[in-house]
Amino acid sequence: MGQNQAKEFTGNMVALVTPMHSDGSINYNQWQTLINWHIKCATRGIVVGGTTGESALLDKAELEQLISVAVKLCNNTGTKVLVGTGHIDPQQVIEANQQAHRLGADAVLVVTPYYLTLTQAALISHFSHIAAHSDLPIILYNVPSRTGNDLQAKSTAQLAQLNNIIGIKEAKADMERISQLTKIQNFTVLSGDDASFVEAMNLGADGVISVAANVRPVAVKNICDHVQLGNITEAEHQNAKLNSLYQFLFHEPNPCPVKSLMHAANIIDSGIRKPLVLTTIKASLINQYTKPTSQEFNLL
């Protein structure tokens, strides 16, 4: 393990939804289909049990099966398996990290604690304690709009000195913050905001963990590839075509719009866990958001 692994987690990644039957039970057949689709689309990493995957509404047994299937399918492919293990209670994070390690995941994604309002010192202590008990590389996850806690760049830089904290998913669309984070040595910076990830990558971020990639995986991959090759104008041109999709996916709380769109496009069933509810979609928008080309859906 160590920070030499940081740059293994770059490029186009997806915050994968958890497909469910109409009664809310997990549809493991569709789970396999989605993962195989992302492998074919050359998605660099899938997040299992993240916010988009309804992590707060999954139990340990469900998460164990989701991880097991993902690891088995992604083994010996170019697709990494990251597991969302964040929680208020650090002991629960440690136990979830141990489960992810036992099942063969490549890394864990640990969100800042939520509900409790914490100082920067408390956040540093929280993540340091978790890192001291983790056998997997840790990617921090900062999403203050969800948690109410904002991990500052100076705090992240301090945590990055720990051997197994190798990166951050920064969901705050603050380009000054991104610029500060990219100055941390041997540390991967992943945008967690679809609408600004190209700008973030142009400033030195290493990739994106994308919600939009649930429906446009090849498009997101191509955009990331263009940025990494220095073709910024082409990346911005292709990204502009997805602006209306980005706006739709976050006009209501995630993952309601993306699951609704995927169901309307016959990618997944209609299941979502209460208290979440699906979003109403105008029929005229389905093809606009999902099928401007057939390239991606031919691989599904």
Salt bridges, closest charged atoms under 4 A:
GLU8 OE1 - LYS80 NZ 3.24
GLU54 OE2 - LYS259 NZ 2.63
GLU62 OE2 - ARG273 NH2 2.73
GLU64 OE2 - ARG102 NH1 3.45
GLU95 OE1 - LYS60 NZ 3.48
ASP150 OD2 - LYS172 NZ 2.85
ASP150 OD1 - ARG177 NH1 2.99
GLU170 OE1 - ARG177 NH1 3.47
ASP206 OD1 - LYS7 NZ 3.06
ASP225 OD2 - LYS221 NZ 2.44
GLU252 OE2 - HIS251 NE2 3.81
ASP269 OD2 - HIS21 ND1 3.64
GLU296 OE1 - ARG216 NE 2.59
